Amino acid sequence: MKKPLVSIIIPTYNRAHLIGETLDSVLAQTYPNWECIVIDDGSNDNTDAILASYIKKDSRFQYHQRPSDLIKGASACRNIGFEKSQGDYVQYLDSDDLISDNKIYEQIVLLTESPDYSISTCKWGRFSEINEDNLVFENLESYATFDSVYSFLTALANSKGYFPIHSYLIKRKLIEKTGVWNDYLSLNDDGEFMMRLIVNVEKVFFSSEACVYYRFGDGFNVSSFYQEQQTVDLIDSFRMIECLFKIRFKVKSVYYIERAKVDLYLNVMNNYPHLAYENNDFFANQLKSRPLMVKIKSKLRRYLNGK
């Protein structure tokens, strides 16, 4: 029986100095039936030359430029890649991250006989340089197989709050049911996409053998909140997720969202505090507890100063 095709979709922008390491991790896969579709978001480095060398080396690689009349961004590139893909499974991968050589094989084994709307996760870690020791997170609550999506979300909230997008292997049918990426979100587009997808999942399969690596310290850091509009988009993305969860689970609040709001609120208050007050309905619990926290901090400060 022919092995199902896996489409590996990689958006890229000016990553010529890093993308080779990512593509090498694709080439190293022990599972052979894949296509790798790289969508360039308008790079002005030598990304095209790098990709030409990989295409010459292996015809399973494809390289396409984002059409100039389409919106710019990684999400738009992922959508273009999905349209061009033929795989029964989809592996999203950013152009500076890595996947272990057994990643696709181990997850395909889990998903081949699974329900149509299943998904697979795996271990993950962080790295800054490929030759340095990698930090792989162990014993996370989310490292398990779940029959209940709600239980998975609760475990996820207690385990860093997310899996990197390349931790997942996704059945094409699930994406077709869910819809593609929201290419208008400037921040948390991956979180919004995955949460919209996860509410349609029947079962989550965890692979303890596979692993992915998220490059730390290169490019945009979400927690930095460089621009106000990005912060607005981030808040709005969580609003959308919250509404989706309320509809899906028929509840007034979901622990995953309430836990995420804690960190989100602190970041917003540190950078654009007016946005917290403009979204007072969303941050109601956090704003309610703020006066008490201010009072406690004030008393602690006076105590430490001997007053």
FIDREN-595806 format. One record per residue: x, y, z of N, C-alpha, C in turn. Coordinates in steps of 0.02 Angstrom, whole numbers, padded with zeros to 5 digits, always signed. Example, Ala and Ser with C-alpha at 12.3 -4.5 7.8 and 13.67 -1.06 7.14 Angstrom:
REM FIDREN-595806
+00660-00284+00390+00615-00225+00390+00660-00165+00390;+00642-00112+00354+00684-00053+00357+00645+00002+00394;
REM end
This chain:
REM FIDREN-595806
+00042-00060+00000+00000+00000+00000+00044+00063+00000;+00027+00110-00042+00066+00171-00047+00060+00213+00016;+00116+00240+00037+00117+00283+00096+00084+00349+00080;+00043+00377+00126+00010+00441+00112+00060+00498+00104;+00044+00545+00062+00087+00602+00049+00080+00654+00105;+00137+00680+00127+00139+00733+00178+00164+00797+00145;+00126+00851+00150+00146+00916+00123+00178+00958+00178;+00241+00974+00170+00277+01016+00218+00276+01087+00190;+00244+01133+00225+00233+01201+00200+00275+01250+00240;+00320+01286+00206+00367+01331+00239+00361+01402+00210;+00337+01450+00250+00341+01520+00228+00410+01546+00246;+00437+01591+00206+00503+01618+00222+00509+01691+00200;+00552+01726+00236+00569+01795+00218+00638+01811+00245;+00685+01821+00199+00754+01839+00217+00785+01792+00268;+00779+01727+00256+00809+01677+00301+00861+01635+00264;+00894+01665+00215+00944+01627+00177+00999+01599+00222;+01014+01635+00276+01067+01613+00322+01045+01556+00368;+00980+01541+00369+00954+01490+00415+00915+01434+00380;+00884+01449+00324+00836+01402+00295+00869+01336+00274;+00934+01338+00259+00968+01276+00241+00965+01225+00297;+00972+01247+00359+00968+01201+00417+00898+01171+00422;+00847+01212+00408+00778+01188+00409+00767+01136+00354;+00790+01151+00294+00781+01105+00238+00820+01041+00248;+00877+01045+00281+00916+00985+00296+00877+00939+00343;+00840+00969+00390+00800+00928+00436+00742+00895+00399;+00719+00926+00344+00668+00895+00302+00699+00837+00262;+00757+00850+00232+00791+00798+00194+00807+00736+00235;+00818+00746+00301+00838+00692+00345+00780+00647+00366;+00719+00664+00346+00661+00626+00368+00665+00552+00347;+00651+00508+00394+00650+00437+00379+00587+00417+00341;+00536+00459+00344+00476+00448+00304+00487+00479+00236;+00481+00440+00182+00504+00464+00116+00452+00502+00074;+00387+00490+00086+00337+00517+00040+00313+00586+00062;+00353+00636+00046+00336+00705+00063+00350+00751+00004;+00317+00808+00006+00332+00864-00038+00344+00924+00007;+00393+00965-00009+00409+01024+00032+00398+01086-00011;+00350+01127+00009+00331+01186-00029+00352+01249+00009;+00401+01285-00019+00426+01346+00012+00395+01405-00024;+00363+01449+00015+00332+01510-00014+00370+01570+00012;+00400+01607-00034+00441+01665-00017+00398+01728-00014;+00404+01764+00041+00363+01823+00053+00395+01888+00026;+00442+01881-00020+00474+01940-00049+00544+01952-00024;+00582+01899-00012+00651+01905+00013+00694+01945-00035;+00741+01983-00006+00790+02019-00048+00861+01995-00034;+00867+01935-00004+00933+01904+00004+00940+01850-00049;+00981+01800-00038+00991+01748-00089+00952+01684-00074;+00892+01693-00046+00849+01635-00032+00836+01595-00096;+00825+01629-00152+00811+01593-00214+00868+01548-00235;+00930+01570-00225+00988+01529-00243+00993+01468-00197;+00979+01479-00133+00980+01423-00085+00930+01370-00106;+00869+01393-00122+00816+01345-00141+00832+01310-00206;+00863+01346-00254+00881+01315-00317+00928+01256-00307;+00973+01263-00259+01021+01209-00246+00985+01148-00215;+00934+01161-00173+00898+01105-00143+00851+01071-00193;+00821+01110-00237+00779+01081-00289+00820+01038-00337;+00881+01061-00351+00926+01021-00394+00945+00956-00360;+00951+00960-00293+00970+00901-00254+00912+00852-00246;+00850+00878-00240+00793+00835-00226+00730+00867-00256;+00698+00832-00302+00640+00860-00337+00577+00865-00293;+00581+00840-00232+00524+00846-00186+00516+00917-00160;+00568+00959-00169+00564+01029-00149+00532+01071-00204;+00492+01120-00182+00463+01169-00228+00477+01239-00200;+00483+01288-00244+00495+01357-00223+00450+01403-00263;+00411+01444-00227+00364+01490-00259+00368+01558-00226;+00359+01610-00265+00355+01678-00239+00282+01696-00226;+00271+01731-00170+00203+01756-00158+00186+01807-00212;+00129+01798-00246+00108+01848-00296+00103+01917-00265;+00125+01968-00300+00129+02035-00272+00060+02065-00256;+00007+02038-00287-00059+02065-00274-00093+02033-00213;-00059+01986-00181-00086+01955-00121-00055+01985-00059;-00092+01984-00004-00070+02014+00059-00004+01983+00082;+00040+02023+00110+00104+02000+00134+00096+01967+00202;+00140+01920+00218+00140+01889+00284+00145+01814+00282;+00167+01785+00338+00177+01712+00342+00112+01674+00333;+00058+01700+00361-00006+01665+00356-00030+01662+00283;-00022+01717+00247-00041+01717+00176+00001+01667+00138;+00065+01663+00154+00110+01615+00120+00089+01543+00136;+00070+01531+00199+00047+01463+00216-00016+01445+00177;-00060+01494+00168-00121+01480+00130-00105+01465+00056;-00057+01502+00029-00036+01489-00040-00007+01418-00045;+00035+01401+00004+00065+01335+00006+00013+01280+00011;-00039+01292+00051-00092+01241+00058-00129+01232-00008;-00142+01286-00043-00176+01282-00108-00135+01241-00158;-00070+01246-00154-00027+01211-00201-00013+01139-00180;-00028+01123-00118-00010+01057-00091-00058+01003-00114;-00032+00941-00111-00071+00883-00131-00077+00831-00075;-00045+00843-00019-00040+00792+00033-00103+00777+00071;-00107+00715+00095-00161+00695+00140-00149+00722+00211;-00086+00739+00225-00067+00767+00289-00028+00831+00276;-00031+00877+00325+00004+00941+00318+00050+00951+00378;+00113+00969+00362+00162+00986+00412+00182+01059+00402;+00160+01104+00446+00182+01173+00443+00250+01179+00477;+00294+01218+00447+00362+01225+00473+00389+01294+00455;+00414+01330+00505+00443+01396+00492+00515+01387+00467;+00540+01437+00431+00603+01429+00395+00665+01437+00437;+00657+01441+00503+00716+01442+00547+00711+01388+00601;+00660+01344+00597+00650+01292+00647+00670+01224+00620;+00670+01174+00663+00694+01107+00645+00645+01053+00668;+00646+00996+00633+00607+00938+00654+00654+00878+00657;+00643+00834+00707+00685+00774+00713+00675+00729+00652;+00725+00688+00637+00722+00649+00575+00666+00596+00574;+00640+00578+00633+00585+00529+00636+00517+00562+00648;+00515+00627+00644+00454+00664+00664+00393+00642+00623;+00398+00647+00558+00340+00631+00516+00323+00556+00521;+00373+00513+00520+00360+00441+00523+00322+00423+00587;+00345+00446+00644+00314+00427+00708+00242+00452+00712;+00228+00510+00685+00160+00537+00689+00113+00505+00637;+00140+00489+00579+00100+00453+00529+00077+00386+00556;+00121+00351+00591+00103+00286+00620+00043+00294+00667;+00042+00348+00705-00013+00360+00753-00078+00379+00718;-00073+00416+00662-00132+00444+00631-00162+00402+00575;-00126+00355+00550-00149+00318+00491-00217+00285+00501;-00227+00254+00559-00290+00219+00573-00335+00258+00621;-00323+00322+00628-00360+00362+00677-00423+00392+00646;-00469+00419+00687-00528+00453+00660-00508+00510+00613;-00553+00528+00568-00538+00578+00517-00512+00644+00545;-00541+00666+00600-00522+00732+00627-00477+00725+00687;-00423+00688+00677-00372+00679+00729-00311+00722+00714;-00271+00731+00765-00210+00771+00758-00156+00740+00802;-00093+00753+00786-00039+00725+00827+00007+00780+00851;+00031+00773+00913+00080+00818+00942+00143+00778+00958;+00196+00813+00979+00258+00779+00998+00296+00823+01047;+00352+00799+01072+00394+00839+01116+00422+00900+01078;+00439+00951+01116+00470+01009+01083+00521+01042+01129;+00564+01080+01098+00616+01115+01136+00639+01178+01100;+00687+01212+01130+00713+01274+01102+00787+01267+01089;+00811+01306+01041+00883+01308+01027+00900+01376+00997;+00963+01395+01001+00985+01457+00970+01035+01443+00914;+01078+01393+00924+01126+01373+00873+01122+01298+00864;+01127+01275+00802+01115+01204+00787+01167+01159+00820;+01227+01183+00833+01279+01141+00862+01281+01144+00938;+01238+01185+00968+01236+01189+01040+01185+01139+01068;+01188+01129+01134+01140+01085+01166+01070+01114+01161;+01022+01072+01144+00953+01094+01138+00917+01086+01204;+00873+01132+01220+00830+01127+01279+00765+01094+01257;+00754+01033+01279+00692+00998+01264+00651+00993+01327;+00590+01017+01325+00546+01015+01383+00523+00944+01396;+00525+00924+01458+00505+00856+01477+00446+00859+01526;+00409+00804+01527+00357+00794+01577+00304+00849+01579;+00287+00877+01522+00233+00925+01520+00166+00889+01524;+00118+00921+01555+00051+00891+01562+00019+00878+01494;+00038+00918+01445+00010+00910+01377+00040+00852+01338;+00093+00822+01366+00126+00765+01334+00086+00701+01347;+00029+00695+01313-00014+00637+01323-00063+00632+01265;-00096+00576+01259-00149+00567+01210-00216+00584+01244;-00257+00622+01209-00320+00646+01239-00380+00627+01195;-00430+00598+01228-00494+00585+01194-00540+00646+01199;-00525+00690+01248-00566+00750+01260-00525+00812+01241;-00553+00852+01195-00519+00914+01175-00516+00963+01232;-00568+00965+01273-00569+01011+01330-00513+00993+01379;-00502+00929+01391-00448+00907+01435-00380+00925+01405;-00374+00920+01339-00312+00939+01305-00298+01013+01316;-00348+01055+01309-00339+01127+01318-00319+01145+01390;-00348+01110+01438-00330+01121+01508-00257+01102+01519;-00236+01045+01493-00167+01025+01499-00120+01073+01463;-00142+01098+01406-00102+01146+01368-00092+01210+01408;-00144+01233+01441-00140+01294+01481-00089+01286+01537;-00080+01226+01562-00032+01213+01616+00037+01193+01590;+00046+01196+01524+00109+01172+01493+00134+01222+01442;+00157+01279+01464+00183+01332+01421+00128+01368+01381;+00068+01341+01380+00012+01374+01346+00004+01357+01273;+00052+01319+01244+00048+01305+01173+00097+01250+01154;+00087+01222+01095+00137+01184+01059+00158+01227+01000;+00223+01231+00982+00242+01265+00920+00205+01233+00861;+00192+01272+00810+00151+01248+00754+00181+01186+00722;+00249+01180+00721+00279+01122+00688+00278+01059+00732;+00252+01065+00793+00242+01005+00835+00186+00962+00809;+00140+00992+00773+00080+00957+00750+00091+00925+00682;+00058+00868+00671+00047+00841+00605-00029+00839+00597;-00054+00868+00542-00125+00881+00535-00153+00847+00473;-00210+00815+00481-00244+00786+00423-00274+00840+00380;-00267+00833+00316-00293+00883+00269-00368+00894+00279;-00405+00840+00292-00477+00845+00302-00495+00894+00358;-00452+00895+00409-00465+00938+00466-00457+01012+00448;-00407+01027+00407-00397+01097+00384-00454+01117+00337;-00475+01071+00294-00530+01086+00248-00595+01100+00286;-00605+01066+00342-00664+01079+00383-00658+01144+00421;-00598+01160+00445-00587+01218+00489-00582+01283+00450;-00548+01281+00393-00533+01343+00356-00460+01360+00363;-00436+01403+00319-00365+01419+00316-00346+01473+00366;-00284+01496+00364-00257+01545+00411-00289+01614+00400;-00296+01651+00454-00321+01720+00450-00262+01765+00434;-00255+01785+00371-00196+01822+00351-00200+01897+00366;-00252+01918+00402-00257+01988+00423-00231+01999+00494;-00221+01946+00531-00195+01952+00599-00119+01962+00596;-00094+02013+00631-00022+02026+00630+00013+01991+00688;-00025+01963+00735+00004+01930+00792-00044+01874+00815;-00016+01819+00839-00054+01762+00863-00097+01730+00808;-00075+01737+00746-00111+01704+00691-00106+01628+00697;-00049+01604+00724-00042+01532+00734-00087+01507+00790;-00091+01546+00844-00135+01527+00900-00208+01526+00879;-00229+01576+00842-00299+01579+00820-00315+01522+00773;-00269+01507+00727-00280+01452+00680-00285+01385+00716;-00237+01372+00761-00236+01308+00795-00296+01298+00841;-00316+01351+00876-00374+01344+00920-00438+01333+00880;-00443+01366+00823-00501+01356+00779-00501+01285+00752;-00442+01258+00740-00436+01190+00715-00450+01139+00771;-00423+01152+00830-00427+01104+00885-00498+01092+00908;-00542+01142+00904-00611+01130+00925-00647+01080+00880;-00619+01065+00822-00648+01015+00777-00615+00947+00784;-00565+00941+00827-00527+00880+00834-00566+00828+00874;-00562+00765+00851-00594+00710+00886-00547+00678+00937;-00482+00675+00921-00434+00645+00966-00365+00673+00953;-00327+00683+01007-00258+00708+01003-00211+00651+01020;-00167+00634+00973-00118+00580+00983-00050+00610+00997;-00018+00588+01050+00048+00614+01068+00102+00563+01050;+00154+00586+01015+00212+00545+01000+00269+00562+01048;+00289+00513+01088+00343+00524+01135+00411+00515+01102;+00412+00489+01040+00475+00475+01006+00499+00534+00963;+00452+00573+00937+00469+00629+00893+00481+00693+00932;+00515+00740+00900+00530+00804+00933+00540+00859+00881;+00522+00920+00900+00536+00978+00857+00573+01030+00897;+00606+01076+00861+00647+01126+00894+00629+01195+00868;+00617+01240+00915+00597+01308+00901+00657+01353+00912;+00677+01390+00860+00735+01433+00865+00719+01493+00909;+00759+01502+00961+00747+01554+01010+00795+01612+00998;+00769+01672+00995+00812+01731+00991+00824+01757+00922;+00791+01730+00871+00799+01756+00803+00733+01782+00778;+00732+01845+00760+00670+01873+00733+00625+01903+00786;+00561+01909+00771+00514+01944+00812+00496+01905+00874;+00496+01937+00931+00477+01907+00994+00408+01932+01014;+00361+01886+01019+00291+01905+01031+00284+01946+01095;+00322+01928+01147+00314+01962+01211+00338+02034+01210;+00373+02054+01157+00399+02122+01154+00346+02174+01137;+00293+02154+01101+00238+02200+01085+00265+02264+01054;+00301+02258+00998+00334+02316+00969+00286+02370+00945;+00228+02351+00921+00183+02399+00893+00114+02393+00924;+00081+02449+00932+00016+02449+00964-00035+02408+00924;-00034+02414+00858-00082+02377+00818-00074+02302+00825;-00013+02280+00833-00001+02208+00844-00031+02186+00911;-00027+02229+00961-00057+02214+01025-00133+02211+01020;-00161+02257+00982-00234+02256+00969-00254+02191+00935;-00216+02171+00885-00230+02109+00850-00225+02049+00897;-00176+02051+00942-00167+01996+00989-00229+01990+01035;-00251+02045+01061-00311+02045+01104-00371+02020+01065;-00379+02046+01004-00436+02025+00962-00434+01951+00945;-00373+01924+00935-00367+01853+00919-00391+01811+00978;-00375+01832+01039-00399+01795+01097-00473+01805+01109;-00499+01862+01089-00572+01872+01091-00607+01821+01045;-00579+01813+00985-00609+01766+00938-00605+01695+00964;-00548+01677+00994-00540+01611+01022-00590+01600+01079;-00597+01650+01121-00643+01645+01178-00715+01634+01154;-00736+01672+01105-00804+01664+01077-00813+01594+01048;-00763+01571+01013-00766+01505+00982-00773+01451+01036;-00734+01457+01090-00738+01408+01144-00806+01409+01179;-00833+01468+01189-00898+01474+01222-00952+01439+01181;-00947+01448+01115-00997+01415+01071-00986+01340+01070;-00922+01320+01065-00907+01248+01060-00922+01210+01124;-00904+01238+01181-00910+01201+01244-00971+01221+01286;-01008+01272+01263-01069+01293+01297-01056+01312+01369;-01004+01352+01380-00985+01375+01446-00973+01451+01445;-00972+01482+01504-00961+01554+01508-00887+01571+01507;-00846+01525+01531-00774+01537+01530-00737+01471+01522;-00677+01476+01494-00635+01417+01483-00568+01431+01517;-00544+01382+01555-00482+01391+01593-00424+01411+01548;-00419+01382+01489-00364+01398+01443-00361+01473+01430;-00419+01503+01417-00421+01575+01402-00407+01616+01464;-00436+01598+01520-00425+01636+01582-00352+01634+01602;-00320+01578+01591-00248+01573+01607-00207+01616+01558;-00226+01616+01495-00190+01656+01446-00198+01731+01459;-00256+01750+01485-00269+01821+01498-00222+01850+01551;-00200+01809+01597-00156+01833+01650-00092+01862+01621;-00058+01823+01579+00004+01846+01548-00009+01902+01498;-00063+01895+01461-00080+01946+01411-00093+02013+01445;-00130+02012+01499-00146+02074+01536-00082+02108+01562;-00037+02069+01590+00025+02098+01617+00066+02131+01561;+00070+02099+01504+00107+02128+01448+00074+02191+01422;+00007+02190+01417-00029+02249+01393-00019+02307+01441;-00024+02294+01506-00017+02348+01556+00054+02377+01555;+00102+02336+01539+00172+02360+01538+00188+02401+01476;+00148+02393+01423+00164+02425+01360+00111+02475+01337;+00048+02455+01337-00006+02499+01315-00065+02492+01363;-00057+02520+01424-00108+02510+01476-00178+02533+01456;-00183+02583+01412-00249+02607+01391-00288+02553+01355;-00253+02505+01323-00288+02452+01288-00322+02405+01337;-00294+02397+01397-00326+02355+01447-00393+02385+01468;-00395+02451+01476-00457+02484+01496-00506+02488+01439;-00481+02496+01378-00525+02496+01320-00557+02427+01309;-00525+02376+01335-00551+02308+01330-00570+02282+01400;-00603+02326+01438-00618+02310+01508-00665+02250+01515;-00707+02237+01464-00751+02179+01468-00711+02114+01462;-00659+02116+01421-00618+02057+01411-00572+02045+01471;-00545+02099+01500-00499+02094+01557-00535+02108+01623;-00598+02094+01628-00638+02111+01687-00608+02083+01751;-00590+02019+01752-00563+01988+01813-00495+02017+01831;-00454+02032+01781-00387+02059+01794-00392+02130+01820;-00436+02170+01792-00443+02239+01815-00474+02241+01884;-00516+02193+01899-00549+02191+01965-00498+02177+02020;-00448+02136+02004-00398+02118+02055-00340+02167+02058;-00335+02213+02009-00278+02259+02006-00273+02304+02067;-00327+02337+02091-00320+02381+02150-00291+02345+02210;-00311+02281+02221-00284+02243+02277-00210+02230+02269;-00189+02214+02207-00118+02201+02194-00077+02264+02204;-00103+02321+02183-00068+02385+02193-00059+02400+02267;-00112+02386+02306-00110+02398+02378-00058+02353+02411;-00056+02290+02392-00009+02242+02420+00063+02263+02403;+00074+02283+02341+00141+02304+02321+00163+02366+02359;+00116+02412+02371+00131+02474+02407+00151+02459+02480;+00113+02415+02512+00128+02396+02581+00196+02360+02585;+00209+02316+02536+00272+02280+02535+00330+02328+02526;+00321+02378+02483+00374+02427+02471+00389+02467+02534;+00336+02488+02571+00345+02525+02633+00380+02483+02686;+00362+02418+02688+00392+02373+02737+00467+02364+02723;+00484+02355+02659+00553+02345+02641+00595+02408+02653;+00562+02466+02649+00597+02530+02661+00597+02549+02734;+00568+02507+02776+00567+02520+02848+00521+02575+02869;+00466+02585+02831+00418+02638+02848+00353+02607+02872;
REM end
